[in-house]
Amino acid sequence: MDERLVNYGGQAVIEGVMMRGRKYFAIAMRAPDGKVVTSVKKLGGIYQSNLAKIPFVRGLILLWDSLGIGMSALTDSANLQTGEDEKLEGPALYLTLGFTFLVAIGIFFLAPAGVGWLSEHFLHWNPWWSNLLEGGLRL
């Protein structure tokens, strides 16, 4: 008897939920008229390939693929909520995603690094570990 662990997962989307199984992922969303709309899509072949068995490579590839599935589900649910006239797709979608990633990198990586650099440069605050590297803790 083959007792393989099946990994299921999911995430919230706008007015709904996305669930991922072994071979498919499904999205259930509430339309503006109140009806529940479902969409089922087949997962990529990467989940069944030999690359998915190499530990480090598996993590990188599946993380990237999960990000793609999540963005696809969020885009589908956003397009359902906006109606037929205002679909976000093509270059507008990719520009929006690129701009969002740049803002996130700026807020969560560059801004804290900049605040740290400014505090060291103008306030002469040194990080605690620089004192340890110079030969002892000075308070």
N, C-alpha and C positions, 0 to 999 in steps of 0.2 A: 504494500500500500504506500503510495507516494504522499507524504505529509509535508508538502511545501507550504511555507508561510506566504500567504497572499497579502501584498501591501495595498491597502486602500487609503485614499487620502482625499482631501477636498479643500475648498476655500469658499468663502462668501463672495458673491457677485452682487451687482446692483439688483435689488428685489429678487434674490434667488440664491442658489447654491450650485457649485460644481463639484462633482464627485468623480474620482479616478479609480479605475479598477486595473486588472491585469492587462486587458487588451483594448479597452474603450474608456472614454470619459464622457460624462453626461452633464448637461446643464439644465436646470429647471428654473425658469424665471417667470415672474408675474408680469404680464403685459399691462399697459395702461388701462385697458378695458376690463381688467380683473381676471382674465383667463390665465391659466398656467401653460406656458410654452416650454416644450422640452426639445433638446437638441442632443443627439448622440453622435460622437465622432470617434474614429479609430485612432489609436495611439500609433506613433511612429515605430518602425521596426527596430529602433535602437534598444527598446526594452527587451527584446528577445535575442539580441545579437551577443556575440562573444565579448564585445567591448564592455557590456554591462556586468561582466564577471571579474574584471580587473579592478581592484579596490580604488585606487586614486582616480583613475580615468573614469570609472563608473560614477564617482561622486561629481566630478566636473561636468560630464556630459548630461547626466540626469538632472543636475541642478539647473543647467541651462535649458534643458528641455521642459522641465517643470515651470520655469519662468515663462517660457513661450506658451505653454498650455494655459497658465494662469492669465497671461495678457490676452490671449485669444478669447478666453471665457469672459473676461471683463469687457472686452471690446464688443463681443456679441450682445452682452446684457445692456451695455450702454446704447448700442444701436437700436435695440428693441425699445428702450425707454424713450429715445428721441423721436421715434416714428420713422416713416418711410423717407421723408424729405431730407433729413440731416444725418446721414450715415457718415461715420468717421472711418475712412479707409484710404488706402493708397498713400500718396506722399504726405497728406495731412496727418495721418495716423503716425507715420514714421517720424515726422518732424515733432509732433507732440511728445512721443515717447523719448526721442533724443533730448529734447528740451527738459523733460521731467527728470531724466537721468542726470543731466548736467546740474540742475538745481539741487538734486539730492546729494550729489557728490560735493557740491559747494557748501551745502548746509552741514552735512554730517562729517566731512573730512577736511575741507580747506578752511572753513571758518574756525573750528577748534584749533587747528594748527596755527592759523594766523593770530588768534588770541594768545596762544602760548608764546609765539615769537614776539608779539608786541609786549607782553608782560616781561619777558626776559630782556628785551632790548631797551625799553623806556623806563620800566620800574626796577630794573636790575634784580628781578626775581630769578633765581636759579632753581632748576629742578633739584629735588633732594638727592638724587643719585649722582649729580655732578660733584657734590661734596665728597661722596664716598669714593669716587674715582680719583680725586685729588689727594687722598691719603687720610681721610678721617672725617667724621661728622662734626661740622661746626654749626653751632646754633647762635 
